[in-house]
Amino acid sequence: MRKSLRSGFAFWLAWTGGWLGAWAQAACSSPDLQWNLPALMPTARDRFALGDVNGLLYAVGGQNASGNNLTTVEVFNPTTNGWTTAASLPTGREDLAVGTANGLLYAVGGYNGATVLNTVEAYSPTTDSWITGLAPLPTARCNLAVGVVNGILYAVGGDDGSANPLGTVEAYDPSTNSWSTKAPMPVARSQFPMGVVNGILYVAGGDPNAGFTTSLGVTDTVQSYNPSTNGWITGLAPLPTAVETASGVGMKGLFYVAGGADNGAYPGIVDAV
């Protein structure tokens, strides 16, 4: 059994400098938070991954309205407000994660419509081509998150396709094309946001429920991982509103929290820490 995504909202988390900092709601009308209307993505889809390399945004894979997995890769240039098509993802999939290291965009894990994957492939913008045959993710999973610290990719959490959220953390070193197992996340979860601030990975929210029932509800826990010590910090200020199906980004020293789903409800809030 595989968890289905229930929200297309973005989730932004931000860090204000102290790990005991309190969360505060931020109004979308703030002078520092303004929306514009970029050009529409050529291929309508959901369940895709979004990454950046050298200031360009890459929309990778996903699922179309007919439920078909996609190999589509499209690139948005904020300077020209235009999209171009890049070389197709070799392995079509949805619910994957991406991370950028040493100028390459790595696509990790995901679901191909029948199987949860351990596939790892890397895209080179320089050659507009994909590198295949990379060391597979030790734990096949989808709905995971990937963060990069000092050129190392950290694949965190997700689910195994049998309705089991995971706390698994595995690290990929591109220089050796090898994976290693790290300290697991204290709260196993799927479909959660993760961000990197000052070399620390922060996770928040998500679904911790085995069988994806609602017995425990969506979690509001926030935890951080320090790659230098291979240790997790718990007890951080929780999210004001527990959410899942979200993503994270930092802006001007803050992590912003926007939207997400809470047991079928869509609060549409914006929070910052």
C-alpha positions as CSV (number, residue, x, y, z in Angstrom):
1,M,0.0,0.0,0.0
2,R,1.3,3.4,-1.0
3,K,0.4,6.7,0.5
4,S,-1.2,9.2,-1.9
5,L,-0.3,12.8,-1.8
6,R,-3.1,15.1,-0.6
7,S,-1.7,18.6,-1.2
8,G,0.0,20.6,-3.8
9,F,0.9,23.4,-1.5
10,A,4.5,24.4,-0.7
11,F,5.8,24.2,2.8
12,W,8.6,26.5,3.9
13,L,10.5,26.3,7.1
14,A,13.0,28.8,8.4
15,W,15.6,29.1,11.1
16,T,16.2,32.4,13.0
17,G,19.5,31.5,14.7
18,G,18.6,29.6,17.9
19,W,17.4,26.0,17.9
20,L,14.9,26.9,20.7
21,G,13.4,29.7,18.6
22,A,9.7,29.9,18.7
23,W,7.5,29.6,15.6
24,A,5.6,32.7,14.5
25,Q,3.0,33.1,11.9
26,A,4.0,35.3,9.0
27,A,1.4,37.2,6.9
28,C,1.6,36.8,3.2
29,S,1.1,40.5,2.9
30,S,4.6,41.1,4.5
31,P,6.7,43.4,2.4
32,D,9.4,40.7,2.2
33,L,6.9,38.1,0.9
34,Q,5.5,39.0,-2.5
35,W,4.2,36.7,-5.2
36,N,4.7,37.0,-8.9
37,L,3.3,34.9,-11.8
38,P,6.1,33.0,-13.6
39,A,5.4,31.2,-16.9
40,L,3.4,28.1,-16.6
41,M,5.2,24.8,-16.5
42,P,4.8,23.2,-19.9
43,T,3.8,19.7,-18.6
44,A,1.1,19.7,-16.0
45,R,1.9,17.2,-13.2
46,D,2.1,16.5,-9.6
47,R,4.2,14.2,-7.3
48,F,7.4,15.5,-9.1
49,A,10.6,16.7,-7.6
50,L,11.9,20.3,-7.8
51,G,15.6,21.1,-7.5
52,D,18.0,23.9,-8.5
53,V,21.4,23.9,-10.2
54,N,23.2,27.2,-10.8
55,G,20.1,29.3,-10.3
56,L,17.9,27.2,-12.6
57,L,14.9,25.2,-11.4
58,Y,14.5,21.6,-12.6
59,A,11.1,19.9,-12.5
60,V,11.8,16.2,-12.6
61,G,9.5,13.2,-13.2
62,G,6.1,13.0,-11.5
63,Q,2.7,11.9,-12.6
64,N,0.2,13.3,-15.1
65,A,-3.6,13.5,-14.9
66,S,-3.9,10.0,-16.3
67,G,-1.9,8.6,-13.5
68,N,1.1,7.8,-15.8
69,N,4.7,8.1,-14.4
70,L,6.8,10.7,-16.3
71,T,10.3,10.9,-17.4
72,T,9.9,14.6,-18.2
73,V,12.5,17.1,-17.1
74,E,11.8,20.8,-17.6
75,V,14.0,23.8,-16.6
76,F,12.8,27.2,-15.5
77,N,15.1,30.2,-15.9
78,P,13.9,33.0,-13.5
79,T,15.9,35.6,-15.5
80,T,14.0,35.0,-18.7
81,N,10.8,33.7,-17.1
82,G,10.9,30.8,-19.6
83,W,11.0,27.0,-19.6
84,T,13.1,24.6,-21.7
85,T,13.1,20.8,-22.0
86,A,16.1,18.9,-20.7
87,A,17.1,15.3,-21.3
88,S,14.5,12.8,-20.0
89,L,14.9,11.0,-16.7
90,P,16.0,7.5,-17.6
91,T,13.7,5.9,-15.0
92,G,10.2,7.4,-15.0
93,R,8.9,7.8,-11.4
94,E,6.9,9.9,-9.0
95,D,7.4,10.7,-5.3
96,L,11.1,10.9,-5.7
97,A,13.5,13.4,-4.2
98,V,16.4,15.4,-5.7
99,G,19.5,17.0,-4.4
100,T,22.4,19.0,-6.0
101,A,26.0,18.2,-5.4
102,N,29.1,19.3,-7.3
103,G,27.0,20.7,-10.1
104,L,25.0,17.5,-10.7
105,L,21.3,17.0,-9.9
106,Y,20.7,13.6,-8.3
107,A,17.3,11.9,-8.5
108,V,16.8,9.4,-5.7
109,G,14.2,6.7,-5.0
110,G,10.5,7.1,-5.9
111,Y,7.7,4.9,-7.3
112,N,7.2,3.7,-10.8
113,G,3.5,2.8,-10.6
114,A,4.2,-0.8,-9.4
115,T,7.4,-0.8,-7.3
116,V,9.1,1.5,-4.8
117,L,12.5,2.2,-6.2
118,N,16.1,2.4,-5.0
119,T,17.3,4.0,-8.3
120,V,19.8,6.8,-8.2
121,E,20.6,8.8,-11.4
122,A,22.4,12.1,-11.9
123,Y,21.8,14.9,-14.4
124,S,24.6,17.0,-15.8
125,P,23.5,20.4,-17.0
126,T,26.8,20.8,-18.8
127,T,26.2,17.8,-21.1
128,D,22.4,17.7,-20.8
129,S,22.6,14.0,-20.0
130,W,21.9,11.6,-17.2
131,I,24.5,9.3,-15.5
132,T,23.0,5.9,-14.7
133,G,24.4,2.8,-12.9
134,L,25.1,4.7,-9.7
135,A,25.1,2.9,-6.4
136,P,21.5,2.2,-5.5
137,L,19.8,3.6,-2.4
138,P,20.3,0.8,0.2
139,T,16.6,1.2,1.3
140,A,14.1,1.5,-1.5
141,R,11.6,4.1,-0.7
142,C,9.3,6.9,-1.9
143,N,8.0,10.2,-0.4
144,L,11.5,10.7,1.1
145,A,13.5,13.9,1.4
146,V,17.1,14.6,0.3
147,G,19.4,17.3,1.7
148,V,23.0,18.0,0.8
149,V,25.8,19.0,3.3
150,N,29.4,19.4,2.2
151,G,28.7,17.6,-1.1
152,I,27.2,14.5,0.6
153,L,23.5,13.6,-0.1
154,Y,21.4,12.6,2.9
155,A,18.3,10.5,2.0
156,V,15.9,10.8,5.0
157,G,12.7,9.1,5.9
158,G,9.9,8.3,3.4
159,D,7.9,5.0,3.2
160,D,8.5,1.6,1.8
161,G,5.4,1.2,-0.3
162,S,3.8,-1.1,2.3
163,A,2.3,1.7,4.4
164,N,5.4,1.8,6.7
165,P,6.9,5.3,7.4
166,L,10.6,5.1,7.8
167,G,13.2,6.8,10.0
168,T,16.0,5.6,7.8
169,V,18.9,8.0,7.0
170,E,21.5,7.0,4.4
171,A,24.3,9.2,3.0
172,Y,25.7,9.1,-0.5
173,D,29.3,10.2,-1.3
174,P,29.6,11.0,-5.0
175,S,33.4,10.8,-4.8
176,T,33.3,7.1,-3.9
177,N,29.8,6.3,-5.4
178,S,28.9,4.7,-2.1
179,W,26.2,4.8,0.6
180,S,26.5,4.6,4.4
181,T,23.9,4.3,7.1
182,K,23.5,7.1,9.6
183,A,21.6,7.6,12.9
184,P,17.8,7.1,12.2
185,M,15.3,9.9,12.6
186,P,13.7,9.7,16.1
187,V,10.2,10.0,14.6
188,A,9.8,7.9,11.5
189,R,7.7,9.8,9.0
190,S,6.7,10.1,5.3
191,Q,5.8,13.1,3.2
192,F,7.5,15.7,5.3
193,P,9.6,18.9,4.6
194,M,13.3,19.1,5.1
195,G,15.7,22.0,4.8
196,V,19.4,22.6,5.3
197,V,20.6,25.5,7.4
198,N,24.2,26.1,8.3
199,G,25.1,22.5,7.6
200,I,22.2,21.1,9.7
201,L,19.3,19.1,8.4
202,Y,15.9,20.1,9.8
203,V,12.7,17.9,9.4
204,A,9.2,18.9,10.4
205,G,5.7,17.5,10.2
206,G,4.8,14.5,8.0
207,D,2.8,11.3,8.6
208,P,4.2,8.9,11.3
209,N,1.3,6.4,11.1
210,A,1.9,2.8,10.2
211,G,-0.8,1.8,7.7
212,F,-1.2,5.5,7.1
213,T,-4.2,5.5,9.5
214,T,-5.1,8.7,11.3
215,S,-4.8,7.2,14.8
216,L,-1.7,9.3,15.6
217,G,-2.6,12.2,13.3
218,V,-0.1,14.3,11.3
219,T,2.9,15.1,13.5
220,D,4.0,18.6,14.5
221,T,7.5,17.5,15.6
222,V,10.6,19.3,14.5
223,Q,14.0,17.7,14.8
224,S,17.5,18.4,13.4
225,Y,20.4,16.2,12.3
226,N,24.0,17.2,12.6
227,P,26.2,15.3,10.0
228,S,29.3,16.2,12.0
229,T,28.2,14.3,15.1
230,N,25.8,11.8,13.4
231,G,23.2,12.8,16.0
232,W,19.7,14.1,16.2
233,I,18.4,17.0,18.4
234,T,14.8,16.6,19.6
235,G,12.6,18.9,21.6
236,L,12.7,21.7,19.1
237,A,9.7,24.1,19.1
238,P,6.9,22.2,17.3
239,L,5.0,23.4,14.3
240,P,2.0,25.6,15.3
241,T,-0.1,23.5,12.9
242,A,0.8,19.9,12.1
243,V,1.0,19.3,8.3
244,E,2.2,16.8,5.8
245,T,2.8,16.8,2.0
246,A,5.0,19.8,2.1
247,S,8.5,21.2,1.2
248,G,10.9,23.6,2.8
249,V,12.9,26.6,1.8
250,G,14.9,29.3,3.6
251,M,14.7,33.0,2.7
252,K,16.4,36.0,4.4
253,G,17.4,34.1,7.5
254,L,14.0,32.4,8.0
255,F,12.3,29.2,7.1
256,Y,8.8,29.8,5.9
257,V,6.0,27.3,6.4
258,A,3.2,27.5,3.8
259,G,0.1,25.3,3.3
260,G,0.2,21.5,3.6
261,A,-2.5,19.1,4.7
262,D,-3.7,18.2,8.1
263,N,-5.8,15.0,8.1
264,G,-7.7,16.0,5.0
265,A,-7.9,19.8,5.9
266,Y,-5.9,22.4,4.1
267,P,-5.2,25.2,6.5
268,G,-3.3,27.4,4.0
269,I,-1.3,29.1,6.7
270,V,2.2,30.6,6.5
271,D,4.5,30.2,9.5
272,A,8.1,31.1,10.1
273,V,10.7,30.1,12.7
